[in-house]
Amino acid sequence: MNLSIRQLMTFREVMRSGSISQAARTLGRTQPAVSAMIASLERELGFRLFHREQGKLLPTPEARFFLEEAEEILSRLEQTKRTLAGVASLERGRLRVACHPAASGFFMPRVLTGFLSERPDVEVALMMRSSRVIEELVASQQFDVGFAETPRPRDAISQTDFDLECVCVLAADDALAGKAIISPADLDGADLAMLFSEHETFQQTRKAFDDAGCSFRRRFELQTFLPGLQFVASGMCYMICDMITAHGFLQRGDADMPLVFRPFRPRISSSISILRPAHRPSSALADAFCACIAGQIERMRNDIESGRRN
């Protein structure tokens, strides 16, 4: 059996209108063409769909049963067409996003909020994982987009890297808050909140202090920079902080934690990356979302530059 969509649509219209001539007018076709379409459909099905009594076209019981099937098929086709139109216009689809902890609290939800505001039918699965786990999830094609600390390049991942500058976090009433730039000499022997020793930002900061001949004292060892903001606001330490955490704080505007952000020299780098599976085609929706992330990173840089001058 080889049924066509046109046959089903023609049959449905004949059933609705009750006549070949009316169906032809509705479909914009000739009456002989509609009759031929119904005849070909009957041959494919192997049973009669209509018979005539006193000049009237009457559907057979089989036709009424087949109409339910045809309606279901055509309804499903229309739904599929609408869905695909939504996919083409980036209004429908599903995104699977894995995000590292520093960006999961504020940055990524804000990016998604903006991206999805005019896409109510796009579904998102958002998972927070460590950067190393995210790398494996993306490499194994379990997620469409990963946002993580920059990994070493590998064939299974397509990555876009962003080299972000860390900033020094100080209590607003600290004596150093009036300085335009903070250096190791300013923090010589001061208590610091830092990440664990294996982290790149710790190693860069430690080297900056060593190269300057300054005493480096880590009082708080952290897994993420976020809890360090409270320690700094309480006057217990200083912190060389990643830009994403600093930006999240600035956007929230927490009046209970009066902090300021200043450039630190020498520059401490915190590199992040957008990660994509390299060995499968990318969806247009994922492409648009990645472009949105990149745009938000640029806006974040501008916000930090403006905020740390205040």
N, C-alpha and C positions, 0 to 999 in steps of 0.2 A: 504494500500500500504506500502510495506516494502522494500525500495530500499537500496542498499549497495553502499559504495564508490567504491568498486571493480567493480561493475556493471557499474557505471558511467564512470570510467576510461577505462574500456574495450570498452564501446560504443564509447567514444570519439576517441579512437585510431582506431577503425574500420572506423569511419567517416573520420578521417584524412588520413588513408592509402588507403581506398577504397577497401580493401579486408580482408577477414578473415585470410588468410595465412600470409599476411604481418603484420597484427596486432599481430598475435601470435608470430611471430619472434621478433617484437619490445618489446612485453611484457614478452618474455621469457616463453611462455606457449605453450601448444599444440593446434593445430587447433581445435580438437574436444572440448577442454575445453573452447575456446573462443566462438565457436558456441553455446555450452550449456549455456554460460553466457548470450549471446544475447537472446537466446530463453527464459531463465528465466526472463530477463528484460522485454521482450515483454509480457509475462504472467502477470507480475506485473502491467504493464502500461495498458494493455487491448487493445493494437493496434499494428499493424505491424510496424516495423522500417525499414525493408529492403525487397526487392524482387529481383529476378534474371531475367535478360533478356539477352539471348544469352551468358550465362556464366558469365555475369557481375553482380556485387552486386550493386544495386541501392537503395539509401535511399528514403524513402517515404517523402511526405511533412511534416508528423507528426514528422519524425526523425529530419528534419532540424529545426523545431520549438523546439523540445526537446533538440537539441544540445546546443542552446543558454542557456537554463536552466541548463543543465549539466555543461557547461563551467563556468557559474556564480557560481554554487555551488562548483566546484572544485577549482576555483580561490580563492573563499573565504576561503576554507579549507587550501590552500597553504599559504595564508596570515596569517591565524590563527596559523598555524604551525610555521611560521617565528616569529610571535609575541611572541608565547609561548617560543620559543627557546631564544628569547631576554630576556624575563622575567627570564628564568632559568639561564641565564648568567649575570643577573643584568644589561643588556643593555637597557631594556625597562621597562616602568612602570610609576607610578605617585606617588610623595611624597607630603604630605600636612604637612607643618612645621610651627609651631607657635613659635615665638622667642621674648624674652623680650627686651626692648629698648637698654640696655647696649651692647648687643651682636649683635643687628640688623644692626648697621652701618658698622662694619668691620669684626668682628669675624665670624658670620654666613655666610655672603656672601663669605668670603675667604674659609670656609669649603666647601660650596656648589660648588665653582669654582673648587677646587681640585677634589671633588667627581664626578662632572659632566664632567670633561674635556675629558674623554674617554667614556662618555655615552650620546651621542647627542640626543638619542631618549627618554631619561627620562625627564618627565615633572615635574615641581615643583610649588606648590603654597606656597608662603612665606608670612606670616602675622606677623606684629609686634603688640603685645598686652602686657598689664601688666601681671606680673607673676600670679596674682590671676585669671585673665580671662583665661590665658593659661591653668591653672589647670582645669578649668571647661570645656574648649574645648576638652582637652585630655580625661577627665573622661567621657564625653558624646560621645566619639569616633568620633568627628568631624575632628580630626587631627591625623596623624600617629605619629608625633614626636613633643614634646614640649621641649623648652630649656628655663628654668626659674629659678628664685631663689627657693631654696629648700622649698617645702611645707611640711605640716604635712602629714605623711603617711595616705593613705586611700585605701580601697579595690579596688576602680575602677581604680587605677593608679599603674603601675609598674615604679619605679623610680631608677635611678642610680645617687648617690650623689657625689659631688666633693667639698671638703673643700679647698677653695682657700684663700691665704693670701693677705690681703690688703697691699698697699705700701704707703709711704709718698711721695707726689709730691712737689718738690721745684723748684723755678727758678734756672737756671744753675749758675747764678752769686750770689746766696744767700750765706751768710756766713755759713749756715748750710750744704751747698751742699758738703762740704769736709768731713763731718762725715759719718762713715760707717753705723751707726744705729741712728735713730731718736727716742726720747722718749718724754713723756709728759713734762718732765722738760725742754727740748729744746724749746717746743712750749708754755710754760707757759705764759698765757695772750695774745698770738698771735692771729691774726685774722685767722679764719678757714672757709673753704667752706665744708659744710656737707649736707647729705641728711636730709629729714624731720624727725621729732622727733620719729615717730613710727618705723622707719627703724632699723633693727638689727645693722647695722654698726654704726649708730649714738649712739645707746644705749651702745654698747661695748666701743666706743671711749670715751663717756662721763664718763663711769665707770672707764676707765683707768686713766683719768685725776683726777677724784675724789679720787681714791685709792692712787694716787701719791701726793695728796694734791696740785694739780696745778690748776690754773685758766683756765676754759674752755670758749672760746668765739667764738660762731658761728656768723660770719658776713654775710655769704651767705647761705641761705636755698635752696636746689636744689631738683629737682625730679630725675635727673640723674647726674652722675659725669661729663659728657662730657663738659658742659659749664664752669665748675670749672677750667678746664685746662687753659683756657684763662685768668681767674682771677689770677691764680698762676703765669703764665708767665709774667703778667703785674706787679708782685710784690705786689699784693693787699692782698694776703693771702697764707696759706698753705692748703693742702688737704690730708686726709687719703682716698685713692682711691681704688676702686675694681680693681682686676688684669686684667679683660677683657678690661676695658677702658684704663688702662695703656698700655696694650699690643697693642691695636689698634693704640695708638699714636706712640709707638716705631716702628711699622711696616710702618706707613705712613711716618715717618721721617720728620716732619714738621719743617723746619729750621727757620720759623718765630716765633716759640714758643719754645725757648731753655729751656727744662725742664730736670730734673734728678729725678730718682726714688730710694728711699732708704727704707730698711726694717724699720718697726716701731715696737717697743716693749713697752708694752706687745702686743702680736700678736692679730690683729683684723681679724676676720674670715668673709669671704663672700662666703656662700655656694650656689652652683648652682646644677641643676639636669637635667638629660635627662629624660623626662616623656613619657610614652607609655600607651595606653589603656590596662588595665589588662584583660578585659573580651572578647577579640577577638584574633584570631591567628595573629601573626606578619608576615609580608612579609619579604622575604629574602632581598629585596631592603632596607627596613627600618632597618633591622638588620645591614646591611653593612654600612648604613649611620650613625647609632648610633656609630658603632665602629670607623668610621672616626672622629666623633666629639670627642670621648674619646682620640683618638690619637692626635688631634689638641690641646686638653687641656693640655696634657703632654708636647707637644712642646712649648705651651705658657708658661708654668712654667719654662722651660729651657731658653726661650728667655728673660723672666723677670729677672731671676737670672743672666743672662749674661749682660743684659742692665743696671741693677741697680748698677753693679760694675764699670760702665764707668763714 
